[in-house]
């Protein structure tokens, strides 16, 4: 079954994000599987945002909590593992506190990075990336994953993206069955 998504008629980014909210509601309508919903969300954002902004957004996807991550002594370790995405092959494992994704996860807040070369510890999965935004997915106070977008130009994202993507993250957190992640 394909989600019944109404194509966006947006002429600017703010309109795109109000349409996006409805599109993500349609993605999760009758579907609770997190892999399925994160995969379709990545596709909707990647193709939609590239079209409306004309910017070279080169990666849109998710990292989720890695239940298998352990310290050398076998104790559980807070880490993220690559989830569904659109774009080129990406790093698979990121510790909480590392890179933009792990820092957003550890600090439980969105990181809007206008120039990744000025972010100490940025993990360069693709050397073409120059800006990035990472939005945590928070369930009952706990970070269960992050939504990550990369762009090939500096200042690829702004506060409009932040507000829109935070809304998407909230919808997904509430609508998915997170078995396997938590
Ligand atoms: N740049 C990220 C790593 C993930 S990729 O961008 C897909 C980071 O610094 O955490």
Boltz pocket constraint, residues with backbone or C-beta under 6 A from the ligand:
constraints:
  - pocket:
      binder: B
      contacts: [[A, 59], [A, 90], [A, 91], [A, 94], [A, 98], [A, 99], [A, 100], [A, 101], [A, 102], [A, 121], [A, 122], [A, 123], [A, 124], [A, 125], [A, 126], [A, 132], [A, 148], [A, 150]]
      max_distance: 6.0
